[in-house]
């Protein structure tokens, strides 16, 4: 019997964390997926929409994060991604216009435009409610996963800092620092136990500009 009709794998049986048997679907996320870190592939096991296992790999050579211009563009792209994945399409379109204007001029984004967007995000109780408490990270966890120090906090905290970095973009002392590349397998550890929508939001909020390979890639599971 064909276990993958039309190339789509069928679900298998597996025990969930409550000890009950549920269907387990094995899927590959990436490397081409809207609002997804470039080159990242997650081989996942899904029970319903919950990621119970994940193994990471990177398509192509490891990325060192690029130069300052690349970092600025990617930071604005990631800001667009978080807003789009959070379901706030209008604010995502506003952020996209700011990004496009910055790319056209070759400089930093318009301060008035970014400031208006920041005020809008801070005033939204719905956005705060939907992102607050999602994947909070302590300083110790951030160090363990090799992430930039400014991703401490939850997804809402990280979103606000992304806007702050966009505000400080440009030349001089307020330039946008190039962010370090992160280990792909550490990203897999962060999303296990989340549902698929939440996992995509978390990855976008980490503002990943490049992926590193070379550590032993491993599978992590949610017991």
C-alpha positions as a Markdown table, in Angstrom:
| # | Residue | x | y | z |
|---|---|---|---|---|
| 1 | Unk | 0.0 | 0.0 | 0.0 |
| 2 | Unk | 1.3 | 3.5 | -0.9 |
| 3 | Unk | 2.0 | 5.2 | 2.4 |
| 4 | Unk | 2.5 | 8.6 | 0.7 |
| 5 | Unk | -0.2 | 9.0 | -1.9 |
| 6 | Unk | 0.6 | 12.0 | -4.1 |
| 7 | Unk | 3.8 | 12.5 | -2.2 |
| 8 | Unk | 1.9 | 13.4 | 1.0 |
| 9 | Unk | 2.8 | 11.1 | 3.9 |
| 10 | Unk | 0.1 | 9.5 | 5.9 |
| 11 | Unk | -0.1 | 10.0 | 9.7 |
| 12 | Unk | 1.2 | 7.3 | 11.9 |
| 13 | Unk | 0.2 | 6.3 | 15.5 |
| 14 | Unk | 2.1 | 7.6 | 18.4 |
| 15 | Unk | 1.7 | 8.3 | 22.1 |
| 16 | Unk | 1.1 | 11.9 | 23.2 |
| 17 | Unk | 2.2 | 13.5 | 26.5 |
| 18 | Unk | -1.0 | 12.3 | 28.2 |
| 19 | Unk | -0.3 | 8.7 | 27.4 |
| 20 | Unk | -3.0 | 8.5 | 24.7 |
| 21 | Unk | -2.3 | 7.4 | 21.2 |
| 22 | Unk | -2.6 | 10.1 | 18.5 |
| 23 | Unk | -1.8 | 10.3 | 14.9 |
| 24 | Unk | 1.7 | 11.5 | 14.2 |
| 25 | Unk | 2.4 | 13.3 | 10.9 |
| 26 | Unk | 6.1 | 13.8 | 9.8 |
| 27 | Unk | 6.6 | 16.9 | 7.8 |
| 28 | Unk | 9.4 | 19.1 | 6.5 |
| 29 | Unk | 9.1 | 22.9 | 7.1 |
| 30 | Unk | 11.3 | 25.1 | 4.9 |
| 31 | Unk | 13.5 | 26.0 | 3.3 |
| 32 | Unk | 11.0 | 28.0 | 1.2 |
| 33 | Unk | 8.2 | 29.1 | 3.4 |
| 34 | Unk | 6.7 | 32.6 | 3.8 |
| 35 | Unk | 8.1 | 34.5 | 6.9 |
| 36 | Unk | 10.6 | 31.7 | 7.6 |
| 37 | Unk | 14.4 | 31.9 | 8.3 |
| 38 | Unk | 16.2 | 31.6 | 5.0 |
| 39 | Unk | 17.7 | 28.2 | 4.4 |
| 40 | Unk | 16.3 | 26.6 | 7.6 |
| 41 | Unk | 14.7 | 23.2 | 7.3 |
| 42 | Unk | 12.9 | 21.5 | 10.2 |
| 43 | Unk | 12.1 | 17.9 | 10.0 |
| 44 | Unk | 9.1 | 17.7 | 12.4 |
| 45 | Unk | 6.7 | 15.3 | 14.0 |
| 46 | Unk | 3.2 | 16.8 | 14.4 |
| 47 | Unk | 0.5 | 15.5 | 16.7 |
| 48 | Unk | -2.4 | 17.7 | 15.6 |
| 49 | Unk | -0.7 | 21.0 | 15.2 |
| 50 | Unk | 1.8 | 20.4 | 18.1 |
| 51 | Unk | 5.5 | 20.0 | 17.3 |
| 52 | Unk | 6.6 | 17.0 | 19.3 |
| 53 | Unk | 9.9 | 16.4 | 17.6 |
| 54 | Unk | 12.2 | 18.6 | 15.4 |
| 55 | Unk | 15.5 | 18.1 | 13.7 |
| 56 | Unk | 17.2 | 21.1 | 12.0 |
| 57 | Unk | 19.4 | 21.3 | 8.9 |
| 58 | Unk | 20.5 | 24.2 | 6.7 |
| 59 | Unk | 20.3 | 24.3 | 2.9 |
| 60 | Unk | 23.3 | 25.9 | 1.4 |
| 61 | Unk | 26.5 | 27.1 | 3.2 |
| 62 | Unk | 26.3 | 28.6 | 6.6 |
| 63 | Unk | 25.6 | 32.4 | 6.6 |
| 64 | Unk | 27.6 | 34.7 | 8.7 |
| 65 | Unk | 24.8 | 37.3 | 8.9 |
| 66 | Unk | 26.1 | 39.7 | 6.2 |
| 67 | Unk | 27.1 | 43.3 | 6.4 |
| 68 | Unk | 25.3 | 46.2 | 8.0 |
| 69 | Unk | 23.1 | 46.9 | 5.0 |
| 70 | Unk | 22.0 | 43.3 | 4.9 |
| 71 | Unk | 21.4 | 43.3 | 8.6 |
| 72 | Unk | 19.1 | 46.4 | 8.4 |
| 73 | Unk | 17.1 | 44.9 | 5.5 |
| 74 | Unk | 16.7 | 41.6 | 7.2 |
| 75 | Unk | 15.7 | 43.2 | 10.5 |
| 76 | Unk | 12.9 | 45.1 | 8.7 |
| 77 | Unk | 11.9 | 41.9 | 6.9 |
| 78 | Unk | 11.7 | 40.0 | 10.2 |
| 79 | Unk | 9.6 | 42.8 | 11.7 |
| 80 | Unk | 7.2 | 42.4 | 8.7 |
| 81 | Unk | 7.1 | 38.7 | 9.3 |
| 82 | Unk | 6.2 | 38.9 | 13.0 |
| 83 | Unk | 3.3 | 41.3 | 12.3 |
| 84 | Unk | 2.0 | 39.2 | 9.3 |
| 85 | Unk | 2.2 | 36.0 | 11.3 |
| 86 | Unk | 0.4 | 37.7 | 14.2 |
| 87 | Unk | -2.5 | 38.4 | 11.8 |
| 88 | Unk | -1.9 | 42.2 | 11.7 |
| 89 | Unk | -1.7 | 42.6 | 8.0 |
| 90 | Unk | -2.2 | 46.4 | 8.0 |
| 91 | Unk | 0.7 | 47.0 | 10.3 |
| 92 | Unk | 2.8 | 44.5 | 8.3 |
| 93 | Unk | 2.1 | 46.5 | 5.2 |
| 94 | Unk | 3.2 | 49.7 | 7.0 |
| 95 | Unk | 6.4 | 48.1 | 8.0 |
| 96 | Unk | 6.9 | 46.8 | 4.5 |
| 97 | Unk | 6.6 | 50.3 | 3.1 |
| 98 | Unk | 9.2 | 51.5 | 5.6 |
| 99 | Unk | 11.6 | 48.7 | 4.5 |
| 100 | Unk | 11.1 | 49.4 | 0.8 |
| 101 | Unk | 11.8 | 53.1 | 1.4 |
| 102 | Unk | 15.0 | 52.3 | 3.3 |
| 103 | Unk | 16.1 | 50.0 | 0.5 |
| 104 | Unk | 15.5 | 52.6 | -2.2 |
| 105 | Unk | 17.5 | 55.3 | -0.4 |
| 106 | Unk | 20.2 | 53.0 | 0.8 |
| 107 | Unk | 20.1 | 54.5 | 4.2 |
| 108 | Unk | 18.2 | 53.9 | 7.4 |
| 109 | Unk | 14.4 | 53.8 | 7.6 |
| 110 | Unk | 12.4 | 57.0 | 8.0 |
| 111 | Unk | 12.4 | 58.0 | 11.7 |
| 112 | Unk | 8.9 | 59.5 | 11.6 |
| 113 | Unk | 7.5 | 56.4 | 9.9 |
| 114 | Unk | 9.2 | 54.0 | 12.3 |
| 115 | Unk | 8.1 | 56.1 | 15.3 |
| 116 | Unk | 4.5 | 56.1 | 14.2 |
| 117 | Unk | 4.6 | 52.3 | 13.8 |
| 118 | Unk | 6.2 | 51.9 | 17.2 |
| 119 | Unk | 3.5 | 54.0 | 18.9 |
| 120 | Unk | 0.8 | 52.0 | 17.1 |
| 121 | Unk | 2.3 | 48.7 | 18.3 |
| 122 | Unk | 2.6 | 49.8 | 21.9 |
| 123 | Unk | -1.0 | 51.0 | 21.9 |
| 124 | Unk | -2.4 | 47.7 | 20.7 |
| 125 | Unk | -3.8 | 45.6 | 23.6 |
| 126 | Unk | -4.7 | 42.9 | 21.1 |
| 127 | Unk | -1.2 | 42.5 | 19.9 |
| 128 | Unk | 0.2 | 42.5 | 23.5 |
| 129 | Unk | -2.4 | 39.9 | 24.5 |
| 130 | Unk | -1.6 | 37.6 | 21.6 |
| 131 | Unk | 2.2 | 37.7 | 22.0 |
| 132 | Unk | 2.8 | 38.2 | 25.7 |
| 133 | Unk | 4.0 | 35.0 | 27.4 |
| 134 | Unk | 4.9 | 33.3 | 24.2 |
| 135 | Unk | 8.3 | 31.5 | 24.5 |
| 136 | Unk | 9.9 | 33.6 | 27.2 |
| 137 | Unk | 13.6 | 33.3 | 27.3 |
| 138 | Unk | 15.9 | 34.1 | 30.3 |
| 139 | Unk | 19.5 | 35.4 | 30.0 |
| 140 | Unk | 20.8 | 31.9 | 30.8 |
| 141 | Unk | 18.7 | 30.3 | 28.1 |
| 142 | Unk | 19.8 | 32.9 | 25.5 |
| 143 | Unk | 23.4 | 32.2 | 26.3 |
| 144 | Unk | 22.8 | 28.4 | 26.1 |
| 145 | Unk | 21.3 | 28.7 | 22.6 |
| 146 | Unk | 23.9 | 31.2 | 21.4 |
| 147 | Unk | 21.3 | 33.9 | 20.6 |
| 148 | Unk | 21.8 | 37.6 | 20.6 |
| 149 | Unk | 21.4 | 39.1 | 24.1 |
| 150 | Unk | 18.5 | 41.3 | 23.1 |
| 151 | Unk | 16.1 | 38.4 | 22.6 |
| 152 | Unk | 15.6 | 38.0 | 26.3 |
| 153 | Unk | 11.9 | 38.1 | 27.3 |
| 154 | Unk | 8.9 | 36.9 | 25.4 |
| 155 | Unk | 7.8 | 37.4 | 21.8 |
| 156 | Unk | 6.1 | 40.7 | 22.5 |
| 157 | Unk | 9.3 | 42.0 | 24.2 |
| 158 | Unk | 11.3 | 40.9 | 21.1 |
| 159 | Unk | 8.9 | 42.6 | 18.7 |
| 160 | Unk | 9.3 | 45.9 | 20.5 |
| 161 | Unk | 13.0 | 45.6 | 20.4 |
| 162 | Unk | 13.0 | 44.9 | 16.7 |
| 163 | Unk | 11.2 | 48.3 | 16.2 |
| 164 | Unk | 13.7 | 50.0 | 18.5 |
| 165 | Unk | 16.6 | 48.6 | 16.4 |
| 166 | Unk | 14.9 | 49.9 | 13.3 |
| 167 | Unk | 14.6 | 53.3 | 14.9 |
| 168 | Unk | 18.3 | 53.4 | 15.7 |
| 169 | Unk | 19.3 | 52.2 | 12.1 |
| 170 | Unk | 21.5 | 54.3 | 10.0 |
| 171 | Unk | 24.9 | 55.8 | 10.2 |
| 172 | Unk | 27.0 | 57.1 | 13.1 |
| 173 | Unk | 26.7 | 55.9 | 16.7 |
| 174 | Unk | 23.1 | 54.8 | 16.1 |
| 175 | Unk | 24.0 | 52.3 | 13.4 |
| 176 | Unk | 22.3 | 48.9 | 13.1 |
| 177 | Unk | 24.8 | 46.3 | 14.4 |
| 178 | Unk | 25.3 | 43.2 | 12.4 |
| 179 | Unk | 23.6 | 40.4 | 14.3 |
| 180 | Unk | 25.5 | 37.1 | 14.9 |
| 181 | Unk | 24.5 | 33.9 | 13.1 |
| 182 | Unk | 22.9 | 31.2 | 15.3 |
| 183 | Unk | 23.1 | 27.4 | 15.4 |
| 184 | Unk | 20.3 | 25.9 | 13.4 |
| 185 | Unk | 19.8 | 22.9 | 15.8 |
| 186 | Unk | 19.2 | 25.3 | 18.7 |
| 187 | Unk | 16.2 | 26.7 | 16.9 |
| 188 | Unk | 14.7 | 23.2 | 16.8 |
| 189 | Unk | 15.0 | 23.0 | 20.6 |
| 190 | Unk | 13.1 | 26.2 | 21.0 |
| 191 | Unk | 10.0 | 25.3 | 19.0 |
| 192 | Unk | 9.4 | 21.7 | 20.3 |
| 193 | Unk | 6.2 | 21.7 | 22.4 |
| 194 | Unk | 4.7 | 24.7 | 20.5 |
| 195 | Unk | 1.9 | 24.6 | 18.0 |
| 196 | Unk | 2.9 | 25.3 | 14.4 |
| 197 | Unk | 1.6 | 28.9 | 14.3 |
| 198 | Unk | 3.3 | 29.8 | 17.6 |
| 199 | Unk | 6.6 | 28.2 | 16.4 |
| 200 | Unk | 6.6 | 30.3 | 13.3 |
| 201 | Unk | 6.0 | 33.5 | 15.3 |
| 202 | Unk | 8.8 | 32.6 | 17.7 |
| 203 | Unk | 11.3 | 32.0 | 15.0 |
| 204 | Unk | 10.4 | 35.3 | 13.3 |
| 205 | Unk | 10.7 | 37.2 | 16.6 |
| 206 | Unk | 14.3 | 36.0 | 17.1 |
| 207 | Unk | 15.3 | 38.2 | 14.2 |
| 208 | Unk | 17.7 | 35.5 | 12.8 |
| 209 | Unk | 20.0 | 37.0 | 10.2 |
| 210 | Unk | 22.1 | 33.9 | 9.5 |
| 211 | Unk | 22.4 | 30.3 | 10.4 |
| 212 | Unk | 25.5 | 28.4 | 11.5 |
| 213 | Unk | 26.1 | 24.7 | 10.8 |
| 214 | Unk | 28.8 | 22.4 | 12.0 |
| 215 | Unk | 27.5 | 21.4 | 15.4 |
| 216 | Unk | 26.1 | 17.9 | 15.7 |
| 217 | Unk | 22.6 | 18.1 | 14.4 |
| 218 | Unk | 20.2 | 16.2 | 16.6 |
| 219 | Unk | 16.5 | 15.5 | 17.1 |
| 220 | Unk | 14.8 | 16.9 | 20.1 |
| 221 | Unk | 11.4 | 15.6 | 21.4 |
| 222 | Unk | 8.7 | 16.8 | 23.7 |
| 223 | Unk | 8.1 | 14.2 | 26.4 |
